[in-house]
């Protein structure tokens, strides 16, 4: 998945800690199949991206079949890609 690849490329770079912190809950949701921890993943996703930006199933999994989720992950992937490319090209 493109998002995770770009996240991993900037993970651990101290100058980009704010970016990593911003996107970490989304990385968690995309990396873990099954029920997500509400406090560690779902709540931060809703706080950072908005209450209805992503869909979850009734048993607290990230809805990978939701068109809204697919579209929004693409948007966020392009954002993190731009940040990573800018960092590595400077």
SULVEN-V560477 format. One record per pair of residues at least 12 apart in sequence whose ideal C-beta (glycine too) atoms are under 8 Angstrom apart, sorted by sequence separation. I is the first residue (numbers start at 1). J is the second residue. D is the distance in whole Angstrom. If there is no record, write none. Layout:
i=I j=J d=D
i=I j=J d=D
//
This chain:
i=28 j=40 d=7
i=29 j=41 d=6
i=54 j=66 d=8
i=7 j=20 d=7
i=28 j=41 d=5
i=29 j=42 d=8
i=55 j=68 d=6
i=42 j=56 d=6
i=54 j=68 d=7
i=55 j=69 d=5
i=25 j=40 d=8
i=53 j=68 d=8
i=54 j=69 d=5
i=7 j=23 d=6
i=25 j=41 d=5
i=29 j=45 d=6
i=7 j=24 d=8
i=42 j=60 d=6
i=54 j=72 d=6
i=25 j=44 d=4
i=26 j=45 d=6
i=53 j=72 d=6
i=3 j=23 d=8
i=7 j=27 d=5
i=24 j=44 d=8
i=25 j=45 d=5
i=36 j=56 d=7
i=26 j=48 d=8
i=38 j=60 d=7
i=3 j=26 d=7
i=4 j=27 d=6
i=25 j=48 d=6
i=26 j=49 d=7
i=49 j=72 d=8
i=3 j=27 d=7
i=35 j=59 d=6
i=36 j=60 d=5
i=29 j=54 d=7
i=35 j=60 d=5
i=36 j=61 d=6
i=4 j=30 d=6
i=22 j=48 d=6
i=35 j=61 d=6
i=36 j=62 d=6
i=3 j=30 d=6
i=4 j=31 d=6
i=34 j=61 d=6
i=49 j=76 d=8
i=33 j=61 d=8
i=1 j=30 d=6
i=30 j=62 d=7
i=29 j=62 d=4
i=30 j=73 d=7
i=26 j=73 d=7
i=26 j=76 d=6
i=23 j=76 d=7
i=23 j=80 d=6
i=19 j=80 d=7
i=19 j=83 d=6
i=16 j=83 d=7
i=3 j=73 d=6
i=10 j=80 d=7
i=6 j=77 d=7
i=16 j=87 d=6
i=1 j=73 d=8
i=15 j=87 d=7
i=3 j=76 d=6
i=7 j=80 d=6
i=10 j=83 d=7
i=3 j=77 d=4
i=6 j=80 d=5
i=10 j=84 d=5
i=13 j=87 d=7
i=2 j=77 d=5
i=6 j=81 d=5
i=9 j=84 d=5
i=1 j=77 d=8
i=3 j=80 d=6
i=6 j=83 d=8
i=10 j=87 d=7
i=6 j=84 d=5
i=2 j=81 d=7
i=9 j=88 d=8
//
